Amino acid sequence: MIRLITPITAAALLAACAAGPSGPVASAQLAATKGNATSGQVQFSQKGDKVLVTGEVRGLKPNAEHGFHVHDKGDCSSGDGMSTGGHFNPDGKAHGAHHQAEHHVGDLPSLKADAAGVARFSFELDTLSVGSGKADVVGRGLIVHRDPDDYKTQPTGNSGPRLACGVITRG
């Protein structure tokens, strides 16, 4: 028996395929550092030459911006997040805003918390990768900072203490 796919069914199938990741996926569970209450979940999905970063972080200062960075080491054992080292920077560039030519691979857009202290976000970057290459975030640390990133102060952006820490893992 031969079945024909109607145009509507074909469109639905194509939409379902387009909605899913086209490449590897990684995620990080953010846990509060000592004395803090910030936590969250972040997903990194490779989509062609870009990475879609989505997630939700809770326990932030309401109506405030918070620095958000991929750090060099996937190690949250210190309790204060300092065991993750500095920002992930395989190209040896100066710190800067994620949309400027000069910035660390780990320089992400700051998180913006709502009135309840929750930041929900979705953005694409072409400087990261998931699962391969020198810009691969798998195995790196992910940090949420107390203060906004000023995108100028070297090498950290003057984002203040680390509120939450997670390790980016594949899958």
JOCORQUI-V512209 format. One record per pair of residues at least 24 apart in sequence whose C-alpha atoms are under 6 Angstrom apart, sorted by the first residue. I is the first residue (numbers start at 0). GAP is how many residues later the second one is. Records with the same first field share a line. If there is no record, write none. Layout:
I = GAP, GAP
//
This chain:
20 = 24, 26
21 = 25
22 = 24
23 = 106
24 = 146
25 = 143, 144, 145
26 = 141, 142
27 = 138, 139, 140
28 = 137
29 = 134, 135, 136
30 = 133, 134
31 = 131, 132
32 = 46, 47, 130, 131
33 = 45, 46
35 = 127
37 = 125, 126
45 = 84
49 = 75, 76
50 = 73, 74
51 = 71, 72
52 = 69, 70
53 = 67, 68
54 = 65, 66
55 = 63, 64
56 = 61, 62
57 = 59, 60
58 = 58
59 = 57
60 = 56
61 = 51, 52, 53, 54, 55
62 = 50, 51, 52
63 = 48, 49
64 = 46, 47, 83
65 = 44, 45, 79, 80, 81, 82
66 = 43, 77, 78, 80, 81, 82, 92
67 = 40, 42, 75, 76
68 = 37, 38, 39, 73, 74
69 = 36, 71, 72
70 = 69, 70, 71
71 = 68
72 = 67, 68
73 = 65, 66, 67, 93
75 = 89
80 = 81, 84
83 = 57
94 = 59, 60
95 = 55, 56
96 = 54
137 = 30, 31
138 = 29, 30
139 = 27, 28
140 = 25, 26
141 = 24
//
